[in-house]
Amino acid sequence: MAVSERGARERMVFSAAQLIRRDGVAATGMREVAAHAGAPRGSLQHYFPGGKEQLVNEAVEWAGRYAGKRVARFLAALPEPTPSGLFAGMVRQWTDEYESAGFAGGCPVAAATVDWAESTASTRTAVAEAFATWTGPVAHALADMGVPEERAGALATLMVSALEGAILMARAERDVRPLTTVARELGPLLDAAVGLEG
């Protein structure tokens, strides 16, 4: 959905997520968010009476929902769903972006975690919930593919953690190598978990 098709409030949350993923929380100002969203500055106080903290938290929540919803899209694109195929799809989203648009953007949830989670309790809660909103669908997908439920949650955490680390390394190196490496190396381990006990 293009930014212009959203309502002003939704545009500002989306814009905040986009600016946070590029610049981090500290460098993302309320005025920049309003300008990016094409929204009047006066609407910020109306929609976000809790100020920047509320806007950051809502942007993080949006990002967690977005990532969680993408899981179904990755699965739908697979001729036969496998854990390695799901993870490859998750990784491909980032390699495609970096190869076509450069390495400017990262994960807004990770950026908010690094920048604000230690100093702002509500943001710490928001990022924890965002990661849960993302890992939950991954774990369910793994269980649906035959990974034992007691293992699916742990592997979902491993997948998201490996992806987040590879995103950071790829941005630092300006190279997709860390992303392609985690997909290649974790794929067999993930597929080997299908049908195993405990």
NUNU-924696 format. One record per residue: residue number from 1; x, y, z of N, C-alpha, C, O in turn. Coordinates in steps of 0.02 Angstrom, whole numbers, plus 32768, in hexadecimal, padded with zeros to 4 digits. Atoms other than C-alpha are relative to their C-alpha. Layout:
<sites>
<NUM <X Y Z> <X Y Z> <X Y Z> <X Y Z>>
...
</sites>
This chain:
<sites>
<1 <802B 7FC5 8000> <8000 8000 8000> <802D 803E 8000> <805A 8044 8029>>
<2 <7FD8 7FC3 8004> <8048 80A7 7FCE> <7FF0 802C 803C> <7FBA 802A 8058>>
<3 <8008 7FD5 7FC5> <8061 8127 8058> <7FC2 802C 7FF9> <7F9E 8037 802A>>
<4 <8037 7FD2 800A> <7FDF 819B 800B> <7FBB 7FE0 8009> <7F8A 8003 8014>>
<5 <8040 8023 7FF9> <7F56 8116 8016> <7FEC 7FF5 8048> <7FB4 7FE1 8056>>
<6 <800E 8009 7FB9> <7F60 810E 80D3> <7FE5 8040 801F> <7FEF 8076 8004>>
<7 <8015 7FC6 7FDA> <7F0D 8181 8150> <803C 8021 8020> <8072 8004 8023>>
<8 <7FC7 7FDA 7FE5> <7F79 8206 81A3> <8022 7FDC 803A> <805F 7FD9 803D>>
<9 <7FE2 8023 7FC6> <7F92 81A3 8244> <8028 7FC4 7FEA> <8061 7FBA 7FFF>>
<10 <7FDE 803C 8018> <7FBE 8102 81EA> <803F 8013 7FD8> <8072 7FF1 7FDD>>
<11 <7FC5 7FE9 8026> <8034 8162 8176> <8039 8013 802F> <8073 8004 8022>>
<12 <7FCC 7FEB 7FD1> <8090 81AB 820B> <8021 7FC4 8022> <805D 7FC4 802C>>
<13 <7FE4 803C 7FE2> <80A6 8100 825D> <802E 7FDD 7FCE> <8066 7FC9 7FDE>>
<14 <7FD8 801F 8035> <80E4 80B7 81B9> <8040 8028 7FF3> <8076 800B 7FEF>>
<15 <7FC6 7FD5 800C> <8157 814C 819B> <8032 7FFB 8039> <806F 7FF9 802E>>
<16 <7FD3 8008 7FC7> <819D 813E 824B> <8028 7FC0 7FFA> <8064 7FBF 8007>>
<17 <7FDD 8040 8008> <81C6 8087 822C> <8036 8004 7FCA> <806D 7FEB 7FD3>>
<18 <7FD0 7FFA 8036> <821C 80B2 8188> <803C 802B 8013> <8075 801B 8002>>
<19 <7FC9 7FD5 7FEB> <8283 813E 81D3> <802A 7FE0 8037> <8067 7FE7 8037>>
<20 <7FDB 8023 7FCB> <82B1 80D8 826D> <802C 7FCA 7FE3> <8065 7FC1 7FF8>>
<21 <7FD8 8036 801D> <82EC 8047 8201> <803D 801B 7FDA> <806F 7FF9 7FD2>>
<22 <7FC8 7FE1 8024> <835C 80C0 81A1> <802F 8026 802E> <806C 8021 8028>>
<23 <7FD9 7FD1 7FD9> <8395 813D 8224> <8006 7FF0 804A> <802E 800E 806D>>
<24 <8002 800E 7FB9> <8370 80F0 82CE> <7FCE 802E 8023> <7FB5 805E 8005>>
<25 <8032 7FDA 7FDA> <82FE 8135 8355> <8019 8046 8011> <7FF5 8077 8008>>
<26 <7FE7 7FBF 7FEA> <836E 81C1 8393> <8000 8033 7FC9> <7FF1 806E 7FD5>>
<27 <7FFC 7FD2 8038> <8381 820E 82E6> <7FBD 800B 7FDD> <7FB9 8032 7FAE>>
<28 <8042 7FF8 801E> <82C8 81FF 82BB> <7FD8 8031 8029> <7FC4 8022 8062>>
<29 <8026 7FCC 7FDD> <826E 829E 82EB> <7FB7 8000 7FEB> <7FA5 7FE7 7FB5>>
<30 <8047 7FFD 800E> <81B4 82BD 82F2> <7FF2 8028 7FC1> <7FC7 8016 7F99>>
<31 <800A 7FD7 803C> <81C0 8345 826D> <8012 7FD9 7FC1> <7FEF 7FDE 7F8E>>
<32 <7FED 8028 803A> <821B 82CF 81F7> <7FCB 7FCC 7FF0> <7FBD 7FBF 7FB6>>
<33 <8035 8031 800A> <8194 824D 8211> <7FC4 8020 7FDD> <7FA9 8005 7FAD>>
<34 <8039 7FDD 801E> <810A 82CA 81E9> <800F 8011 7FB7> <7FE4 8008 7F8C>>
<35 <7FEE 7FEF 8045> <8167 8305 814D> <8001 7FC3 7FD3> <7FE6 7FC4 7F9C>>
<36 <7FFC 803F 8027> <8189 8253 8111> <7FBB 7FE6 7FF2> <7FAE 7FCB 7FBC>>
<37 <8044 8019 8007> <80D2 8227 812C> <7FD3 802F 7FD9> <7F9B 801D 7FC7>>
<38 <802A 7FCE 8021> <8093 82C5 80D8> <7FC5 8014 802B> <7F8E 8021 8012>>
<39 <8035 7FF0 7FCF> <802F 82EC 8175> <8010 8043 8021> <804A 8054 802A>>
<40 <7FF4 7FC1 7FDD> <8018 8393 81CD> <8021 7FF3 8043> <800F 7FC3 8066>>
<41 <7FDD 8009 7FC0> <808C 83A6 8262> <7FD0 8002 803B> <7FDA 7FDF 806D>>
<42 <8030 7FFC 7FCA> <7FF8 83D5 82CF> <7FDC 7FBF 800E> <7FC1 7FB5 8045>>
<43 <8023 803F 7FF6> <7FAF 8329 82B5> <8027 7FCF 802C> <800B 7FA0 8047>>
<44 <7FD8 802C 7FD5> <803F 82D9 8315> <7FE5 7FFF 8047> <7FDB 7FC9 8064>>
<45 <8019 7FFD 7FBB> <8000 8315 83BE> <7FBA 7FE2 8005> <7FA9 7FC2 8037>>
<46 <8044 801B 8001> <7F4E 82E6 838E> <8002 7FB3 8001> <7FE0 7F94 8029>>
<47 <7FFE 8049 8006> <7F79 8233 835D> <802E 7FDE 8032> <8023 7FA4 8044>>
<48 <7FCE 801E 7FD3> <800B 8217 83D2> <800A 802D 803D> <803E 804D 8044>>
<49 <7FF9 7FD5 7FC5> <7FEA 8271 8477> <8039 7FEB 802D> <8051 8012 8056>>
<50 <7FC7 8018 7FDA> <8073 8205 84C3> <8042 8013 7FE1> <8077 7FFD 7FF8>>
<51 <7FC3 7FE7 801F> <80F0 8259 844F> <8027 7FCB 7FDA> <800C 7F9A 7FC2>>
<52 <7FD4 802B 8026> <8184 8205 83FF> <8000 7FB8 801B> <8003 7F89 7FF4>>
<53 <8000 8043 7FE3> <8180 8173 8478> <7FC5 7FD7 7FE5> <7FCD 7F9D 7FD2>>
<54 <803B 8023 8019> <80CF 8145 8443> <8009 7FEF 7FB6> <7FFA 7FB7 7FA0>>
<55 <7FF7 800B 8048> <80F9 8159 838A> <8034 7FC9 7FF3> <8028 7F9E 7FC8>>
<56 <7FCC 8034 8008> <8198 80EF 8398> <7FE2 7FBC 8011> <7FEC 7F8B 7FEC>>
<57 <801C 8041 7FEC> <813A 8066 83F4> <7FCE 7FE7 7FCD> <7FCC 7FAB 7FBF>>
<58 <8030 8015 8032> <80AF 8064 8374> <8023 7FEC 7FBF> <800C 7FBE 7F9C>>
<59 <7FDA 8013 803B> <812E 805E 82E6> <801F 7FBB 8009> <8020 7F93 7FDA>>
<60 <7FE3 8041 7FF0> <8183 7FCA 833A> <7FC9 7FCA 7FFD> <7FD4 7F94 7FE1>>
<61 <8037 8030 8003> <80DB 7F73 8351> <7FEB 7FF2 7FB8> <7FDE 7FB9 7FA6>>
<62 <8010 8009 8047> <80B3 7F91 8299> <8033 7FD2 7FDF> <8020 7FA5 7FB9>>
<63 <7FCC 8028 801F> <815A 7F46 8266> <7FFB 7FB6 8015> <8005 7F8A 7FEB>>
<64 <8009 8045 7FEA> <813C 7EAA 82D0> <7FC6 7FDF 7FDC> <7FCA 7FA5 7FC7>>
<65 <803A 801B 8025> <8090 7E92 8280> <8011 7FF3 7FB7> <7FFF 7FC0 7F9B>>
<66 <7FED 8007 8046> <80D8 7EAE 81D3> <802B 7FC0 7FF6> <801E 7F98 7FCA>>
<67 <7FD4 803B 8006> <8161 7E2B 81EE> <7FD9 7FC0 800B> <7FE3 7F8F 7FE8>>
<68 <8028 803C 7FF2> <80E5 7DB0 8238> <7FD3 7FEE 7FC6> <7FCB 7FB3 7FB6>>
<69 <802C 800C 8039> <806E 7DC3 81A5> <8027 7FE8 7FC3> <800C 7FC2 7F9A>>
<70 <7FD7 8015 8039> <80FB 7DAA 8128> <800C 7FB5 8000> <8018 7F98 7FCB>>
<71 <7FF3 8048 7FFD> <8112 7CF7 8165> <7FD1 7FDB 7FD2> <7FE7 7FAF 7FAD>>
<72 <8031 8022 802B> <8071 7CC0 810E> <8010 800C 7FB7> <8006 7FDF 7F8E>>
<73 <7FEF 7FF2 8046> <80A9 7D16 806E> <803C 7FD9 7FE9> <803E 7FC0 7FB1>>
<74 <7FC6 8028 8012> <8151 7CC0 8071> <7FEB 7FB7 7FF5> <8002 7F98 7FC5>>
<75 <8017 8045 8006> <80FB 7C18 808B> <7FD8 7FF6 7FBF> <7FE1 7FC4 7F9D>>
<76 <802A 8006 803B> <807E 7C38 7FFF> <802A 7FFF 7FC0> <8014 7FE3 7F8D>>
<77 <7FD5 7FFE 803B> <810E 7C56 7F86> <8027 7FBF 7FF6> <8047 7FB6 7FC2>>
<78 <7FDA 803E 8004> <8159 7BAA 7FA8> <7FD6 7FC9 7FE0> <7F9D 7FBF 7FF3>>
<79 <8025 8038 801D> <8127 7B17 7F3A> <7FF2 7FC9 8034> <7FBD 7FAA 8034>>
<80 <8009 802F 7FC8> <8140 7AA7 7FD2> <8020 8020 803E> <805D 8028 8040>>
<81 <7FE5 7FDF 7FC5> <8153 7AFB 807D> <8032 7FD5 8026> <8024 7F9C 8037>>
<82 <7FCD 8020 7FD6> <81F3 7ACC 80D8> <801C 8035 802E> <8018 8071 801F>>
<83 <7FE1 7FCE 7FD4> <8249 7B1F 816B> <8037 8028 7FDD> <803C 8065 7FE5>>
<84 <7FCA 7FDD 8023> <82E0 7B48 80FE> <7FE4 802F 7FCB> <8000 8065 7FC0>>
<85 <801F 7FD5 8032> <826F 7B8F 8077> <7FE2 803F 801F> <7FE8 8075 8004>>
<86 <801B 7FC7 7FDC> <8217 7BFE 80F5> <8038 8030 8012> <8033 806D 8007>>
<87 <7FC8 7FD5 7FEC> <82BC 7C3E 8138> <8020 8022 7FC4> <8033 805D 7FC7>>
<88 <7FE4 7FE2 803D> <82FF 7C59 8088> <7FD5 803A 7FE8> <7FEF 806D 7FD1>>
<89 <802D 7FC9 8013> <8265 7CC4 8063> <8009 803C 802D> <800A 8075 8016>>
<90 <7FF5 7FC9 7FD0> <8280 7D2A 8101> <8041 8024 7FEF> <8044 8062 7FF2>>
<91 <7FBF 7FE2 8011> <8335 7D47 80CF> <7FFC 8024 7FBD> <8018 805A 7FB5>>
<92 <8004 7FE4 8043> <830B 7D69 8018> <7FE1 8046 8000> <7FF4 8071 7FD8>>
<93 <801D 7FBD 7FFC> <829F 7DFD 8049> <8037 8034 800A> <8034 806A 7FEC>>
<94 <7FC9 7FD0 7FF1> <833D 7E51 808B> <8035 8000 7FC9> <804D 8036 7FB8>>
<95 <7FCE 8000 8036> <83B6 7E18 8004> <7FE5 8026 7FC3> <800A 804B 7FA3>>
<96 <801E 7FDC 8039> <833D 7E58 7F7F> <8003 804C 800C> <8015 8072 7FDF>>
<97 <7FFF 7FB9 7FF1> <832F 7F00 7FD7> <8047 801C 7FFB> <8051 8050 7FDB>>
<98 <7FBC 7FE7 7FFF> <83EA 7F13 7FF0> <801E 8001 7FBA> <8044 802E 7FA9>>
<99 <7FE5 8003 8043> <8414 7EDF 7F3E> <7FE0 8035 7FD2> <8000 804C 7FA3>>
<100 <8022 7FD0 802C> <8394 7F56 7EF2> <8004 8048 801A> <8007 8077 7FF2>>
<101 <8006 7FBC 7FE5> <8392 7FEB 7F69> <803B 8014 802D> <803D 804D 8045>>
<102 <7FC8 7FF0 7FD4> <8434 7FE4 7FCD> <7FF1 7FEB 8048> <7FBE 7FCE 8057>>
<103 <8001 801A 7FBC> <8453 7FC5 8085> <7FEB 8033 8035> <7FFD 802C 806F>>
<104 <8012 7FCA 7FD1> <8406 8060 80D5> <7FD0 7FE9 8036> <7FD3 8003 806E>>
<105 <8034 8012 7FD1> <8375 8009 812B> <800E 7FBF 8026> <802C 7F91 800B>>
<106 <7FFC 803D 7FD8> <8371 7F8A 81B7> <7FBC 7FF2 801D> <7F89 800A 8003>>
<107 <803E 8011 7FDF> <82EC 7F46 822A> <7FEF 8036 8033> <8018 8045 805E>>
<108 <8011 7FCD 7FCF> <828E 7FCD 828B> <7FFB 7FE5 8047> <8006 800A 8077>>
<109 <8005 801D 7FBD> <8273 7F55 831C> <8046 7FFB 801E> <8050 800B 8059>>
<110 <7FBB 8003 7FE7> <832E 7F37 832B> <801A 8045 8010> <803B 804F 8044>>
<111 <7FE8 7FBC 7FF3> <8352 7FF2 831D> <7FE3 801B 8041> <8007 803A 8068>>
<112 <801F 7FE8 7FC2> <82D6 801A 83A7> <801B 7FDC 803D> <8022 7FF9 8072>>
<113 <7FE2 8026 7FC8> <831F 7F90 8413> <8043 801E 8013> <8050 802A 804E>>
<114 <7FBD 7FE5 7FF3> <83CE 7FD6 8403> <7FFC 8047 801C> <801F 8058 804C>>
<115 <8002 7FBA 7FEE> <839E 808D 8412> <7FDA 8010 8040> <7FF0 803C 8067>>
<116 <802D 7FE9 7FCB> <8314 8092 8494> <7FEA 7FCC 8032> <7FD2 7FDF 8068>>
<117 <801E 8032 7FD5> <82E7 7FED 84E3> <801C 8001 8047> <7FF8 7FF2 8077>>
<118 <7FE3 7FFF 7FBD> <835F 8001 8575> <7FE7 803B 8029> <7FDE 8035 8065>>
<119 <8013 7FC3 7FDC> <8329 80B1 85A1> <7FB5 800C 8004> <7F9F 8035 802C>>
<120 <8048 7FF3 8003> <826F 80A9 8579> <7FDA 7FBE 8009> <7FD9 7F94 7FDC>>
<121 <8021 8040 7FF0> <820A 801F 85CD> <7FC9 7FEE 7FCF> <7FC2 7FB3 7FBC>>
<122 <8036 8010 802F> <8176 802E 8557> <801B 7FE9 7FBD> <7FFB 7FBF 7F9C>>
<123 <7FE2 8016 803F> <81E8 801A 84C1> <801D 7FBA 8008> <8019 7F91 7FDA>>
<124 <7FE7 8044 7FF3> <823A 7F82 8510> <7FC6 7FCF 7FFA> <7FCE 7F99 7FDB>>
<125 <803B 802B 8006> <818C 7F36 8520> <7FE9 7FFB 7FB8> <7FDA 7FC4 7FA0>>
<126 <8016 8000 8046> <815E 7F69 846E> <802D 7FD5 7FD4> <8014 7FB0 7FAA>>
<127 <7FD4 8028 802B> <81F9 7F1A 8421> <7FFB 7FB7 8012> <7FFE 7F8C 7FE5>>
<128 <8009 8046 7FED> <81E4 7E7A 8485> <7FC0 7FE4 7FE1> <7FC0 7FAC 7FC8>>
<129 <803F 8016 801E> <8130 7E6F 844A> <8006 7FFA 7FB4> <7FEA 7FCD 7F95>>
<130 <7FF7 8003 8048> <8164 7E95 8397> <8026 7FC1 7FEB> <8014 7FA0 7FBA>>
<131 <7FDC 803E 8010> <81E2 7E07 8397> <7FD3 7FC4 800A> <7FD6 7F94 7FE3>>
<132 <802F 8038 7FF5> <815C 7D93 83E0> <7FCD 7FFC 7FC8> <7FB9 7FC6 7FB3>>
<133 <8031 7FFE 8037> <80E2 7DCB 8359> <801E 7FE5 7FC0> <7FFA 7FCC 7F94>>
<134 <7FDC 801B 803B> <8165 7D99 82D8> <8011 7FB7 8009> <8005 7F8E 7FDC>>
<135 <7FEA 8046 7FF7> <81A8 7CF8 8324> <7FC4 7FD1 8007> <7FC9 7F96 7FF5>>
<136 <803B 802A 7FF9> <80F9 7CB7 834C> <7FEA 7FDF 7FBF> <7FE4 7FA2 7FBD>>
<137 <8014 801F 803F> <80C4 7C9E 8296> <8037 7FD3 7FE3> <8027 7FA1 7FC2>>
<138 <7FCA 802B 8018> <8170 7C56 826D> <7FFB 7FBC 8024> <7FFF 7F88 8004>>
<139 <8005 803E 7FD9> <815D 7BD6 82FA> <7FC4 7FD7 7FEA> <7FC8 7F9A 7FE3>>
<140 <803C 8024 8016> <80AC 7BAA 82C2> <800B 7FE0 7FBC> <7FF7 7FA7 7FB0>>
<141 <7FF1 801B 8042> <80E7 7B93 820F> <802D 7FC3 8005> <8022 7F91 7FE3>>
<142 <7FD3 8039 7FF7> <8174 7B21 8248> <7FD9 7FC4 801B> <7FE3 7F8C 8004>>
<143 <8028 8037 7FE4> <80FB 7ABA 82B0> <7FD3 7FE1 7FCA> <7FCB 7FA4 7FC7>>
<144 <802B 801A 8036> <8085 7AAC 821A> <8027 7FD7 7FCD> <800B 7FAC 7FAB>>
<145 <7FD6 8026 802E> <8118 7A69 81B5> <801B 7FC1 8020> <803F 7F9B 7FFF>>
<146 <7FEB 803E 7FE0> <8137 79DF 8233> <8037 8007 8033> <8050 7FD4 804C>>
<147 <7FCF 7FF6 7FCA> <81B4 7A2D 82AB> <7FDA 7FF8 8042> <7FA6 8018 804B>>
<148 <8022 8007 7FC0> <8185 79F5 835B> <7FF6 8044 8022> <8023 806E 8022>>
<149 <8011 7FBF 7FE4> <812E 7A84 83B5> <8032 8018 8034> <8041 8054 8037>>
<150 <7FD1 7FEC 7FCC> <81A9 7A83 8446> <8042 8019 7FE2> <8069 803C 8003>>
<151 <7FC3 7FE9 8022> <8234 7AA3 83C8> <7FF3 803B 7FD2> <8020 8063 7FC4>>
<152 <8011 7FCC 8031> <81D8 7B18 8351> <800E 8047 801A> <8027 8071 7FF5>>
<153 <7FF4 7FBE 7FE4> <81E0 7BAE 83C6> <804A 8011 8004> <805E 8049 7FF6>>
<154 <7FB8 7FF5 7FFB> <829A 7B99 83E3> <801E 800D 7FBB> <8049 8038 7FB4>>
<155 <7FE6 7FF6 8043> <82BC 7B8A 8329> <7FE9 8043 7FE2> <800E 8062 7FBC>>
<156 <8017 7FBF 8018> <8251 7C23 8304> <802C 8037 801D> <803D 8067 7FFB>>
<157 <7FD3 7FD0 7FE1> <82BB 7C84 8380> <8044 7FFF 7FDE> <8061 8034 7FD1>>
<158 <7FC0 8007 8023> <8358 7C42 832C> <7FFD 8022 7FBC> <802C 8045 7FA8>>
<159 <8007 7FE4 8043> <8318 7C75 8280> <7FFF 804D 8002> <8023 806E 7FDC>>
<160 <8005 7FB7 7FFC> <82E9 7D26 82B2> <8041 801E 8019> <8057 8051 8000>>
<161 <7FC0 7FE7 7FE6> <8388 7D3D 8317> <8037 7FFF 7FCB> <805D 802F 7FC4>>
<162 <7FCE 8006 8034> <83F6 7CFF 828A> <7FF4 8034 7FC9> <8023 8052 7FAF>>
<163 <8010 7FCF 8034> <839B 7D6E 820D> <8012 8046 8017> <8030 806D 7FF2>>
<164 <7FF0 7FBD 7FE7> <83AA 7E09 827B> <804B 800C 8002> <8062 8041 7FEF>>
<165 <7FB7 7FF9 7FFF> <8463 7DEB 8295> <801D 8007 7FBB> <804B 802F 7FAF>>
<166 <7FE7 7FFD 8045> <847F 7DCE 81DC> <7FEF 8042 7FDF> <8016 805C 7FB7>>
<167 <8012 7FBE 801B> <8422 7E6F 81B2> <8034 8034 8018> <804C 805C 7FF0>>
<168 <7FCF 7FD0 7FE5> <8497 7ED1 8225> <8044 7FF7 7FDE> <8064 8028 7FCA>>
<169 <7FBF 800D 8020> <8532 7E7D 81DC> <7FFF 8015 7FB7> <8030 8031 7F9E>>
<170 <8004 7FED 8046> <84F6 7E97 8129> <8004 804B 7FF8> <8025 8064 7FCA>>
<171 <7FFD 7FB7 8004> <84DB 7F50 8149> <8046 8019 800E> <805E 8047 7FEE>>
<172 <7FBC 7FEB 7FEF> <8587 7F5F 8199> <8030 7FF2 7FC6> <805B 801B 7FB6>>
<173 <7FD3 8015 8036> <85DD 7F01 810B> <7FEC 801A 7FBC> <8013 8017 7F8C>>
<174 <801C 7FEC 8041> <8570 7F49 8081> <8003 7FC5 7FCF> <8018 7FCC 7F96>>
<175 <7FFC 803E 8026> <8562 7E96 8043> <7FCA 7FD1 801B> <7FBF 7FCD 8057>>
<176 <8034 802E 7FEA> <84D6 7E14 8047> <801D 7FBD 8019> <7FF7 7F91 802C>>
<177 <7FE1 803F 7FEC> <8553 7D8B 8073> <7FE8 7FE5 8043> <7FD9 7FA9 8047>>
<178 <8019 801C 7FC1> <851D 7D7C 812A> <7FBA 7FE3 7FFA> <7FAA 7FB0 8019>>
<179 <8044 8019 8009> <8469 7D66 80F3> <7FFF 7FBD 7FDB> <7FDE 7F8E 7FF0>>
<180 <8000 803E 8026> <848C 7CE2 8070> <8022 7FC8 8029> <8010 7F8D 8022>>
<181 <7FDE 8032 7FD7> <8500 7C8A 80EB> <7FD1 7FE2 8034> <7FCF 7FA5 803B>>
<182 <802C 801D 7FCE> <847E 7C78 8175> <7FCA 7FD6 7FE1> <7FB6 7FA4 7FFD>>
<183 <8034 8029 8022> <83FC 7C39 80F9> <801D 7FBC 7FED> <7FFD 7F89 7FF7>>
<184 <7FE0 803F 8016> <8474 7BB7 80B4> <8011 7FD3 803B> <8006 7F96 8038>>
<185 <7FE9 8029 7FC8> <84B8 7B7E 815C> <7FC7 7FE8 802E> <7FCA 7FB1 8049>>
<186 <8037 8015 7FD5> <8415 7B7B 81BF> <7FCD 7FD3 7FDE> <7FAB 7FAD 7FFF>>
<187 <8032 8026 8025> <83AB 7B2D 8136> <7FFE 7FB6 8011> <7FC9 7F9C 8023>>
<188 <8001 8047 7FF1> <83E1 7A78 8152> <7FED 7FF1 8049> <7FCB 7FC0 8057>>
<189 <8011 800A 7FB9> <83D4 7A88 8210> <7FB5 8008 800A> <7F96 7FE0 802F>>
<190 <8048 7FF4 7FF9> <8323 7ACD 8201> <7FD9 7FC6 7FE2> <7FA9 7FAE 8000>>
<191 <8024 8037 8020> <82EB 7A45 8188> <8009 7FBF 8027> <7FDB 7F95 8027>>
<192 <7FF5 803D 7FDA> <8338 79BE 81F5> <7FD4 7FFB 803E> <7FCB 7FC5 805A>>
<193 <802B 8000 7FC5> <82C3 79F1 8283> <7FBA 7FE5 7FF1> <7F93 7FD8 801F>>
<194 <8044 8017 8012> <8228 79B8 8222> <7FFA 7FB7 8015> <8021 7F8C 8002>>
<195 <8010 8044 7FEC> <81DE 791E 8273> <802B 7FE4 8038> <8022 7FAB 804C>>
<196 <7FD6 8018 7FC9> <8263 7911 82FB> <7FDC 8007 8043> <7FB3 8034 804B>>
<197 <801A 7FFA 7FBC> <8233 78F3 83AF> <802A 8031 8027> <8067 8032 8021>>
<198 <7FDE 7FD1 7FD3> <825D 797D 842B> <8039 8020 7FE0> <805B 8049 7FFF>>
</sites>
